[in-house]
């Protein structure tokens, strides 16, 4: 599939909203900027469905290689950020806060942080600004989707035809949306953080690939602009007080769906700034939230004037030197990759926390020691 500049520009539209929502600068208010995550979900669903279905149709799809490919992009920048936080936290955090950071890094590394945060508190609670890795909940949701989705499709392919599979996915998407409506009323925190209430957004992105619509150029333009207007409406009219995702999430999700369906080759999304921000969007997303927490932690006035450009700079550096460097699945055996990568980060996370705990005990013993 050719590179879609419109989807890359859509990534930029999503990350701009999320970053501005979190920094909350006084000169621009985006009360519903958190909906940018929903746009990311739709994009992920579209891209993953295209990868999996092309592989299944060509009879060369490998679940393990799919996992490695996803890990290749997601894990290195995430682990680099976690490592930096561990090092800085060693010097500047209290033992209790450092222990909590270690727990959250373990959850983020295992892509279960959304479950941790679901059990702790809501996304918009006051204490959220003290959680350095709160934003990784969305990565955990995506990764859980990446693990389950290809397995389901491979199993379905052994039983059903492709046309039947497409119809089944439509039904699953509809059921997922209905469940989202129900659980958003019953348990809003569950609905916000957990995959069963979010999966329909990625599934709808998949349907954009499975059911493409042929449009002429004028209709493509109208379809794309309608999608943009829906997303902007969600950013500008939604707020923390609204039930989310619920039915309101249809605005950004349908907006992203329409933009992808339009498949317009030349539009404002092609602007170089949007293309660069879209390319760096994952790394910008990773780094911006720890900077938000630093500004809150240190009570720095007007921190957004420093935090915003630093977020973009770190996003660029992370993309350029970490995210853009891939490990070939052909040159490195898959079992060896798995065996050698996971323990390294477990040692850093667990070992760092244990060493800090041990040194704290030794220092306290020295302080309390009284010579005879």
N, C-alpha and C positions, 0 to 999 in steps of 0.2 A: 504494500500500500504506500502510495506517495506521501511525502511529508505534508501535513495539513497545517498551513499557516493560520487558518481560521481557528483551529483548535489550540494552537500555540498562543494565539492572541487571547483566546478565551481563558487559558491558564493565567495570563497576565491580569485579566479582568477579575479573576477570582482571588489571586494573591494580593492584589492592590487593596481589595475590599477588606480582606482578613487583617492585613497589616495595619491599615488605617483604623479599623475598628478597635484593635488592641492598643495601639498607641493613643488613639482618641485625641488627635490634635485639635486645638480650639478653632483653627481656621477651616476645618472641614469635618463635618459630622456624618458618619455613616452608621446609623443605629442598627442596621441589619447586616452589617459587614460579615458577621459570622456565617451568613448564607453562602459565602464564597466556598466554604468546605463542601456544601451540597453540589456546587458546580464541579468541583474537583471529583466528587464521587461519580457524577454522570460521565465525565471524560474518562475516568479509569474504567468504568464498565464498558464503554464503547471500545476502547483500545484493547482491553483484555479479551473481549468477545471476538474482535477481529483477529487477534493472534491465535486464539484457540480454534476458532472455526476454520481458519485457513489451514491450520495444521491438521485438523481432523479430515477436512475435505481432501487433502493431499496425502493422507495416511502416513504422515511423518511427525505427528505431534507427540512430544515427550513431556510427561508431567514433571519429571525431575529437572529437565533442562528449562522448563518454564519457571519452576521455583528458583533455580539458580540465576536465571536471567533477571527475575524480579529482585532477588537478593542483591545482585550485582549493582543495581541502581539505588536501591533503598538503604541497604545496611551500611556501606562505607561512610557516607556523609553523616548518618545518624550516629554511628559509633564515634566518629571524630568529634562531633559535638558533645557526646556524653563524656568522652575522655577529657575534653577541655573543662567541662563542668566539674568533673571529679578533681582535677588538679586545682582549679580555682577554689572549689569548695573546701578542699583540705586546709587552705590558708585562711579563708574568710568566714566559713560557716561554723556554727556551734556544733558540738558532737551530736546533739539530737537532730538538728537540721541536716547534718551530713549523713546521718543514718537514714533519714527519710529520703534524701536524694539518692542514696544507694539503692533503696527499695524501688524508687520510681525508675531509676535507670535499668534495674533488673526487669521491671515490668515492660519498659519500652523496648529493651533488647529482645525480650521474648514475645513482643507484640500482643501483650495482654494488658497494657496500661489502661485501656478503656474500661476494663473490668475493675481495676484498682480505683479509678476515679469515680466510677458508678457507685462503688461501696462507700467512698469517702464523703462526697458532697456533690452539689450541682455545679455545672460549668460556670454559671454566672454568680456563684456565691462570693462573698468578700474574700474568703481565704484562698480563692483560686490564684490570686496574684503572688502567692507564696510558693506555688508549685512550679518548679523550673521546667518540667516536661509535660505540663498539662496538654499542650497542643499535640503531643504524640498519640492522643486517643484516636485521632482520625487515621493515622498510619496503622494502628492496630486493627481498626475496623477494615481497612483496605486489605491488609495482609491476611486477615481471617477469611475475607472474601476470596483472595487469590488462592488460598489453600483448598477451600471447599468447592469453588465454582468449577475448576477444570475436572476434578474428580467426578462431580455430578454429570458433567457433559460427556465424559468418556464412558461412564456407565450407561447413560441414556443412548449413546451411539450404538452400543451393543444390542439394544433392544428395539429402538425406533429409527425411522427414517429422519432425514434432516428436516423435512417439512413438519413432521410430527414434533420433533424437538423444539422447533420454533414456536409452535402452538403451545406446547407445555410451558415454555419460558414466558409466554404472554400470561398464562394462567398464574404462574408463580409470582410474576411481577404484580399482577392485580391483587392476589392474596396478600402479598407483602405490604402493599399500600393500605389495604383494609386493616391489617394487623397494626400498622403504624398509626392509623387513626384511633384504633381502640386503645393501644398502650400509651399513646400520648396523653389521653385523658386519665387513664388509670395510674400511670407511673411515668411522669415526664422525664425523670432522670434516666430511667431505663431506656426510654425512647431516644434520648439524646445520644447516649454513649454506646449502645450495643448494636451489634450487627443485625439481629432479626428485624429491628425497626428501621434500619438504614439500607439494608440490602436492596430494596426495591429501587432506590435511586441509581445504584450501579446497574441493576438489571434493566432499567429503562434506557440507560446509555447503551446497553447491549442490543436492545431492540432497535435503536437507531441504526445499528450496523446490519441487523438481520432483515429489516424492512425499509430499505432505502426508497426514497420517493424521487422520481424524476421531475424536476422543475425547470421551467425556462428561466432566463437570466433575471427578468423582472420579478417573477415569483420568488426566486432565490433571495433577491434583495429584500423583498417584503418579509419573507420568512425569517431572515437573519435579523432584521431590525425589530421585528416583533419579539424575537428571543432576547435581544439586547434590552428592549424596554421592560420586559418582564423581570429580568435580572436586576436592572437599575431600580425598578419599583420595589422589589424585595429588599434591596440594600437601603432604600430611603424610607420605607414605610414600616418595616418590621422592627422589633425591638426586643430587649431582654424580657419584657413582661409578657410577650406573646408565647403561646404554646408552640413548642418546636420539637420535632419537625411537623407533625400533624398535617392538616390539609394545606396550611400556609406554605409548606415546603414545595408545593406544586409550582409556585411562581418561579423560583430560580431553577428548579429541576426541569420544568417544561421549557424555560427560556434556553437553558443549555442544550436541551434536546432539539429545539427548533434550529438553533445555530448549527449544530452538527448535521442535522437533516438537510439544511440549506446547501451545505457543501459549496460555499461561494469562494471562488479562487482569488478574486481581487476585491479587497474592501479595506476599511480603515484598520482592520486587524493586522494588515501587512506592515503597519508603521514600524520602523526599526526599533523604536523604544519598546513597544508592546512585544515585539518578537524577542528582544533580549530579556525582558522581564519574564516572559513566558518560558524561555529556555532555562532561566535561573530560578524559576518559581519554587521548585521543591526545596532547594537549598536556602532560598530567602525565607520560606515558610519555617524551615528548621531553626534558623538562627534568630528570627525576629522575636520570638516569645521569650527566650532567656534574657534578651536585652530589655524587653518590657518589664520583666521581673527585677532586673538590676535597677532600673529607674524607680520602680516602686519600692524596692528594698532599701535603697539609699535616699529615697525621697528627693530626687533631683528635679528641680523645677525646669520646665520647658525641655524635658529630656527628649521629646519627640524630634526636636531639631537636630539632635545628635543621633538618636536611636534609628530613625528612618534611613538616613544615608549609610550608617554603619551596617544596617540589616542588608541593604542592597550590596554593599561592598563585600561583606562576608558571604553573601549568597553567590556572588560572582566568583570569589576565590574558592569557595567550596565546590562549585560546579567545575571550574577550570582545572583544579588540581586534585580533586577527589572523585566527584560524581562522574566526570567525563572520562576517567581512566577505568577501563573495563578489564575484567579477568576473563580470558577465553575459556570456554567450557571444553574446547578441543585440546588445549595444551595442558590443562590441569584436570586430573581425574576428579569426578564429582564426589566420590566418597572422601577423598583426601581433602577437598575444599571444606566439606562439612566438618570433618574431624578436626582440622587445623584451625578453623575460624571460630567456632563456638567456644571451646575452652579458653581461648585467649581472652575473650571479653568477659567470660565468667570469672577468670582470675583477676582481671582488672577491677571489676565491680565488687566481687565478694572479698578478694584479697585486700583491696584498698580499704574497704570498710573495716575489716578485721584488724589490719595494721593500725589504722587510726584508733580503734578501740583499745588495742594493746598498748599503744604509746600513751594514751590518756590515762590508763591504769598505772603505768610505770611512773608518769609524771606526778600523779596524785600521791603515789607511795613515797616518792622522794620529798615532796612538799610536806607530807605528814610525818616523815621520819624525824625523830628527835634523838640526837646522840646522847649516850649515857654520860 
